Structures are given as C-alpha cells and as structure tokens.
C-alpha cells in the first residue's frame, strides 16, 4: 500500500511546485530593480531591492494605495457577510427543510451564473448611472453580493445536508425556534463549511476587476484597479507590477492561511453528497 501511494505523492508535489512557481517568480521579480527584471532571460541572481514596494506605497499618479485597499476590504468583507446572512437560511430551506420544487430553485440560482459578466455590464452601468451610484462602494458591494450568492447557496446546501437531523429535532423538541436553531445548532456544526464559503466569496470579491474598472473611479476604486495603473505604455514597469500584485495578494494568502484547518474540513464536509 505504501509503495502504491509513492507515485501519487510525487505527482502531488510536482503539481504543487508547478502551481507555486508563478507566485515565487512574481515575488522574486518584485525584489529586483526594473532593468534586472526586464532582462531576457531574467536575472535570478540580481541584487535585491525594495524599490518596487516603495513605489507602490508611494502611490501611482499621485494616488495613495490606501483608499483602494480600504475599498477592497470594505466591499469584500461587507458582501461576504451579507452573502452568509442570506445563504445560510436559504441553504437551510433547501437541505434540512426542503421547500416544494427545491431542485428548480437550485437551478434558478445556477442559471444566474450562466450569463457572461461582459454581457450584463452595460445595463448594470446604465442602472448605476440613472440611480446616481457610479463610483460608489455600496453599489459595488451589492453587485458582489449578487455575484457570490448563488455559489454560496450551492456550497452551503451541500454542507448543511451533512448536519445530523437528530440534533435539529432535539433542539426543536426543547422549544428552540428557527433563529435559535440556526445560530446555536446549525452554525457551530457547519462552521467549517461556513468558513470555506466565506473564504471563497472573499477571494472572488477581492479579485474582481471588471465591475470595479467600469463602475468606479477615484473615490471607490479597488485594489485590482489600482494595480492596473502600474502598467504603462512607456518605460519599465514589471518589478513595480509584481510588487503591487504581491501586496494585493497578501490579504487573501493571510485569510487562507488563518482558515486553512476549517477550509480543508469545509471542502471535504459535503464531499459525500
């Protein structure tokens, strides 16, 4: 049995190295000067410098990086919290207390993801323009909520389907209401699934660029939009872009590392069904 698993272990390590190599290359490039980063092939033994990070925190075009980072945090965390508040009761109704024609409901949620974002960007822009919500972080948070809600409902339904029905019946016999059951029974048991769903929604919101690029400007611009400002038509910019990308990726890496135990449990919680 041990011999049979050795090739799969080697394949897993090779796959991990392949997926991590671009990240390591980005980090290494961010620590080089622009001339060294632009050489072909790149110079791996070039002197280490923090000029790219200094230019990032110094801003691009006179714009500080902190407002875009704060906007990204606000939109990502706010939309994730709203998604969880809406997805958990919906998933409860579709798994533990199934409503009539619940499969049609799930298909409706899934169908909302079939339309390409590019196809809907013009009407969304017009709605935002007529409502006076252009360059508004609240409108962007609402869009991120609608974007992630179908995924969250599907994930949470799979996770809540694994909750033992006996403990829910026992709580109901003891007189617990729906809110109490969700807060004190379902939430603790399904916490790994909730953490996994929250992390996925946070990553999707944090990395989103198209909506933020089209619907925001100086006031509500997010970190990915700010990152694109380092790409110029003149001069060298590779080291600055890699430094900016490293910093923008850092919150997602920290969140994933902090929730890695619950993330692994959550991703395997609904695997049976």
KEMIVEX-73788 format. One line per field, with one value per residue (C-alpha): residue number from 1; y, x, z; residue in three letters. Coordinates in Angstrom, 2 decimals. Layout:
seq	(NUM; ...)
Y	(Y; ...)
X	(X; ...)
Z	(Z; ...)
type	(ALA; ...)
//
This chain:
seq	(1; 2; 3; 4; 5; 6; 7; 8; 9; 10; 11; 12; 13; 14; 15; 16; 17; 18; 19; 20; 21; 22; 23; 24; 25; 26; 27; 28; 29; 30; 31; 32; 33; 34; 35; 36; 37; 38; 39; 40; 41; 42; 43; 44; 45; 46; 47; 48; 49; 50; 51; 52; 53; 54; 55; 56; 57; 58; 59; 60; 61; 62; 63; 64; 65; 66; 67; 68; 69; 70; 71; 72; 73; 74; 75; 76; 77; 78; 79; 80; 81; 82; 83; 84; 85; 86; 87; 88; 89; 90; 91; 92; 93; 94; 95; 96; 97; 98; 99; 100; 101; 102; 103; 104; 105; 106; 107; 108; 109; 110; 111; 112; 113; 114; 115; 116; 117; 118; 119; 120; 121; 122; 123; 124; 125; 126; 127; 128; 129; 130; 131; 132; 133; 134; 135; 136; 137; 138; 139; 140; 141; 142; 143; 144; 145; 146; 147; 148; 149; 150; 151; 152; 153; 154; 155; 156; 157; 158; 159; 160; 161; 162; 163; 164; 165; 166; 167; 168; 169; 170; 171; 172; 173; 174; 175; 176; 177; 178; 179; 180; 181; 182; 183; 184; 185; 186; 187; 188; 189; 190; 191; 192; 193; 194; 195; 196; 197; 198; 199; 200; 201; 202; 203; 204; 205; 206; 207; 208; 209; 210; 211; 212; 213; 214; 215; 216; 217; 218; 219; 220; 221; 222; 223; 224; 225; 226; 227; 228; 229; 230; 231; 232; 233; 234; 235; 236; 237; 238; 239; 240; 241; 242; 243; 244; 245; 246; 247; 248; 249; 250; 251; 252; 253; 254; 255; 256; 257; 258; 259; 260; 261; 262; 263; 264; 265; 266; 267; 268; 269; 270; 271; 272; 273)
Y	(0.00; 2.42; 1.68; 2.27; 5.73; 6.91; 7.86; 9.83; 11.68; 12.62; 13.80; 15.92; 17.55; 18.23; 19.78; 21.94; 23.18; 23.92; 25.95; 27.76; 28.58; 31.65; 33.03; 32.52; 34.09; 37.12; 37.54; 37.24; 39.71; 42.22; 42.26; 43.25; 46.59; 47.38; 46.80; 43.43; 42.39; 43.25; 41.17; 38.16; 35.65; 37.26; 37.53; 35.35; 36.41; 40.15; 42.41; 42.52; 45.85; 47.11; 49.93; 48.32; 48.22; 51.77; 52.97; 51.07; 52.69; 55.99; 55.77; 55.93; 59.10; 60.87; 58.37; 56.72; 52.92; 53.01; 54.18; 51.39; 48.80; 50.04; 49.99; 46.40; 45.38; 47.16; 45.68; 42.16; 41.83; 43.59; 41.48; 38.28; 38.98; 39.79; 36.66; 34.47; 36.08; 35.29; 31.98; 30.11; 30.44; 29.71; 26.62; 25.53; 25.72; 23.75; 20.99; 20.50; 21.76; 21.31; 23.54; 22.40; 22.10; 22.86; 21.48; 24.20; 26.78; 25.47; 25.50; 29.11; 30.06; 28.27; 29.90; 33.35; 32.40; 31.37; 34.92; 36.29; 39.32; 41.27; 40.78; 42.41; 45.21; 47.80; 47.56; 47.49; 50.62; 52.38; 51.43; 52.74; 55.93; 56.66; 55.83; 58.09; 55.14; 55.32; 55.39; 54.18; 51.42; 50.47; 49.69; 47.62; 45.70; 44.97; 43.67; 41.43; 40.09; 39.17; 37.70; 35.37; 34.48; 31.62; 29.98; 30.36; 28.82; 25.79; 25.32; 25.84; 23.45; 20.72; 21.49; 21.71; 18.44; 16.77; 18.19; 15.33; 15.67; 14.23; 17.27; 19.56; 17.52; 17.53; 21.32; 21.70; 19.43; 21.63; 24.60; 26.27; 28.50; 28.78; 31.62; 29.81; 26.59; 28.41; 30.37; 27.82; 24.45; 24.70; 27.38; 25.63; 22.26; 23.72; 26.22; 24.59; 24.87; 28.46; 29.33; 27.72; 29.55; 32.86; 32.50; 31.66; 34.63; 36.91; 35.79; 36.26; 39.76; 40.78; 39.69; 41.12; 43.68; 44.22; 45.74; 47.80; 49.04; 50.12; 51.33; 53.09; 55.97; 57.81; 57.55; 53.86; 52.33; 48.97; 47.39; 45.47; 48.71; 50.49; 47.66; 48.14; 51.74; 50.48; 49.18; 51.98; 52.36; 53.83; 52.78; 49.66; 48.54; 44.78; 44.98; 47.56; 45.44; 42.33; 44.24; 45.61; 42.17; 40.63; 43.17; 42.88; 39.07; 39.17; 39.59; 36.56; 34.48; 35.55; 34.74; 31.34; 30.52; 31.58; 29.47; 26.54; 23.97; 24.87; 25.27; 21.70; 20.42; 22.51; 21.46; 17.81; 18.18; 17.91; 15.54; 12.53; 14.15)
X	(0.00; 2.83; 4.57; 1.32; 0.94; 4.50; 3.91; 0.79; 2.74; 5.41; 2.75; 1.15; 4.50; 5.19; 1.73; 2.27; 5.63; 4.13; 1.27; 3.55; 6.27; 4.49; 3.90; 7.55; 8.64; 6.40; 7.81; 11.40; 10.81; 9.29; 12.59; 14.65; 15.24; 13.41; 16.43; 17.16; 13.50; 13.31; 16.28; 15.65; 16.15; 15.52; 18.50; 17.80; 20.97; 20.43; 20.75; 17.74; 15.95; 12.67; 12.22; 9.09; 7.39; 8.50; 6.93; 3.72; 3.26; 4.34; 1.36; 0.97; -0.12; -0.32; -2.92; -2.27; -2.72; -4.60; -8.04; -8.20; -7.10; -9.70; -12.36; -11.48; -11.66; -15.00; -16.60; -15.20; -15.92; -19.28; -20.52; -19.25; -21.16; -24.36; -23.96; -23.63; -26.66; -28.73; -27.18; -27.40; -31.22; -31.69; -29.50; -31.34; -34.64; -33.21; -31.48; -32.74; -36.29; -36.71; -39.32; -41.53; -39.65; -36.36; -34.44; -35.99; -34.84; -31.29; -31.36; -32.56; -29.62; -27.26; -28.81; -27.87; -24.19; -24.69; -24.74; -21.24; -20.44; -19.46; -22.94; -24.57; -22.10; -23.88; -27.34; -25.72; -23.77; -26.94; -28.80; -25.94; -25.82; -29.55; -29.52; -26.53; -24.50; -21.46; -18.16; -19.99; -18.59; -22.06; -23.27; -20.14; -20.81; -24.35; -23.01; -20.50; -23.29; -25.44; -22.41; -21.46; -24.87; -25.69; -22.32; -22.73; -26.21; -24.98; -21.99; -23.94; -26.69; -24.08; -22.58; -25.90; -27.08; -24.42; -25.82; -27.40; -31.17; -31.34; -29.77; -32.15; -35.13; -33.81; -33.45; -36.97; -38.37; -36.62; -38.53; -35.82; -37.08; -35.69; -33.30; -32.02; -31.52; -29.58; -27.45; -26.76; -27.07; -26.53; -23.82; -21.40; -21.79; -21.40; -18.68; -16.02; -18.39; -19.26; -15.55; -14.86; -17.80; -16.78; -13.20; -14.28; -16.68; -14.00; -11.48; -13.97; -14.86; -11.28; -10.04; -12.96; -11.80; -14.38; -17.17; -14.70; -12.97; -16.17; -18.32; -15.78; -13.36; -11.19; -13.48; -14.46; -11.61; -10.44; -7.01; -7.09; -7.96; -5.13; -2.78; -3.53; -2.34; 1.25; 1.10; 2.28; 2.98; 6.42; 9.31; 9.82; 7.13; 7.49; 9.08; 6.51; 3.62; 4.98; 5.44; 1.89; 0.49; 2.33; 0.88; -2.64; -2.43; -1.19; -4.62; -6.01; -2.97; -3.30; -7.03; -6.42; -3.60; -5.65; -8.63; -6.73; -7.90; -11.57; -11.14; -9.94; -12.72; -15.29; -14.25; -14.48; -17.65; -20.05; -17.93; -20.17; -23.23)
Z	(0.00; 0.86; -2.45; -4.33; -2.80; -3.51; -7.19; -6.24; -3.56; -6.10; -8.55; -5.82; -5.01; -8.70; -9.12; -6.02; -7.34; -10.77; -9.27; -6.81; -9.35; -10.85; -7.36; -6.41; -9.71; -9.06; -5.55; -6.77; -9.62; -7.20; -5.30; -8.37; -10.00; -13.23; -15.52; -13.86; -14.02; -17.72; -18.83; -21.04; -19.56; -16.16; -13.85; -10.82; -9.00; -9.42; -6.35; -4.05; -3.72; -2.25; -4.75; -6.22; -2.83; -2.07; -5.32; -4.56; -1.16; -2.65; -4.99; -8.74; -10.49; -7.14; -5.81; -2.45; -2.32; 0.98; -0.27; -2.92; -0.36; 2.13; -0.60; -1.46; 2.18; 2.64; -0.48; 0.04; 3.76; 3.53; 0.62; 2.25; 5.47; 3.56; 1.43; 4.54; 6.17; 3.08; 2.01; 5.33; 5.74; 2.02; 2.21; 5.37; 3.50; 0.56; 2.54; 6.08; 5.48; 1.72; 0.10; -2.76; -6.07; -4.39; -7.36; -9.55; -7.02; -7.15; -10.95; -10.88; -8.67; -11.03; -14.12; -12.84; -13.36; -16.99; -18.36; -19.01; -16.93; -20.05; -21.49; -18.47; -17.78; -20.00; -18.38; -14.95; -15.84; -17.03; -13.85; -11.74; -13.79; -13.51; -9.80; -9.17; -7.84; -10.10; -8.22; -5.10; -2.91; -1.62; -5.14; -5.74; -2.51; -3.72; -7.03; -5.29; -3.08; -6.07; -7.82; -4.95; -3.53; -5.98; -5.33; -1.58; -1.60; -3.54; -1.24; 1.97; 0.88; 0.42; 3.84; 5.71; 4.18; 6.36; 9.61; 11.62; 11.66; 15.18; 16.85; 15.00; 16.13; 19.69; 19.60; 18.22; 20.97; 23.54; 22.17; 20.10; 17.31; 13.79; 14.60; 17.68; 15.73; 13.01; 15.46; 18.21; 16.46; 12.71; 12.70; 15.12; 13.38; 9.89; 10.83; 8.58; 5.63; 6.54; 6.75; 3.37; 1.76; 3.32; 2.11; -1.44; -1.56; -0.14; -2.78; -5.62; -4.39; -3.70; -7.15; -9.16; -11.73; -14.49; -12.36; -10.38; -13.52; -15.28; -12.38; -10.15; -10.45; -7.98; -4.94; -4.97; -6.96; -5.60; -5.24; -8.58; -10.39; -8.62; -9.60; -13.32; -13.00; -12.79; -16.38; -18.63; -22.34; -21.71; -19.53; -17.44; -15.02; -14.46; -10.99; -9.80; -11.08; -9.37; -6.11; -6.32; -7.19; -4.23; -1.80; -3.25; -2.99; 0.61; 2.35; 0.51; 1.48; 5.12; 5.16; 3.57; 5.98; 9.02; 7.95; 6.44; 9.02; 8.66; 4.91; 4.49; 6.74; 4.92; 1.43; 2.45; 4.55; 1.61; -0.43; 0.16; -1.33)
type	(UNK; UNK; UNK; UNK; UNK; UNK; UNK; UNK; UNK; UNK; UNK; UNK; UNK; UNK; UNK; UNK; UNK; UNK; UNK; UNK; UNK; UNK; UNK; UNK; UNK; UNK; UNK; UNK; UNK; UNK; UNK; UNK; UNK; UNK; UNK; UNK; UNK; UNK; UNK; UNK; UNK; UNK; UNK; UNK; UNK; UNK; UNK; UNK; UNK; UNK; UNK; UNK; UNK; UNK; UNK; UNK; UNK; UNK; UNK; UNK; UNK; UNK; UNK; UNK; UNK; UNK; UNK; UNK; UNK; UNK; UNK; UNK; UNK; UNK; UNK; UNK; UNK; UNK; UNK; UNK; UNK; UNK; UNK; UNK; UNK; UNK; UNK; UNK; UNK; UNK; UNK; UNK; UNK; UNK; UNK; UNK; UNK; UNK; UNK; UNK; UNK; UNK; UNK; UNK; UNK; UNK; UNK; UNK; UNK; UNK; UNK; UNK; UNK; UNK; UNK; UNK; UNK; UNK; UNK; UNK; UNK; UNK; UNK; UNK; UNK; UNK; UNK; UNK; UNK; UNK; UNK; UNK; UNK; UNK; UNK; UNK; UNK; UNK; UNK; UNK; UNK; UNK; UNK; UNK; UNK; UNK; UNK; UNK; UNK; UNK; UNK; UNK; UNK; UNK; UNK; UNK; UNK; UNK; UNK; UNK; UNK; UNK; UNK; UNK; UNK; UNK; UNK; UNK; UNK; UNK; UNK; UNK; UNK; UNK; UNK; UNK; UNK; UNK; UNK; UNK; UNK; UNK; UNK; UNK; UNK; UNK; UNK; UNK; UNK; UNK; UNK; UNK; UNK; UNK; UNK; UNK; UNK; UNK; UNK; UNK; UNK; UNK; UNK; UNK; UNK; UNK; UNK; UNK; UNK; UNK; UNK; UNK; UNK; UNK; UNK; UNK; UNK; UNK; UNK; UNK; UNK; UNK; UNK; UNK; UNK; UNK; UNK; UNK; UNK; UNK; UNK; UNK; UNK; UNK; UNK; UNK; UNK; UNK; UNK; UNK; UNK; UNK; UNK; UNK; UNK; UNK; UNK; UNK; UNK; UNK; UNK; UNK; UNK; UNK; UNK; UNK; UNK; UNK; UNK; UNK; UNK; UNK; UNK; UNK; UNK; UNK; UNK; UNK; UNK; UNK; UNK; UNK; UNK)
//
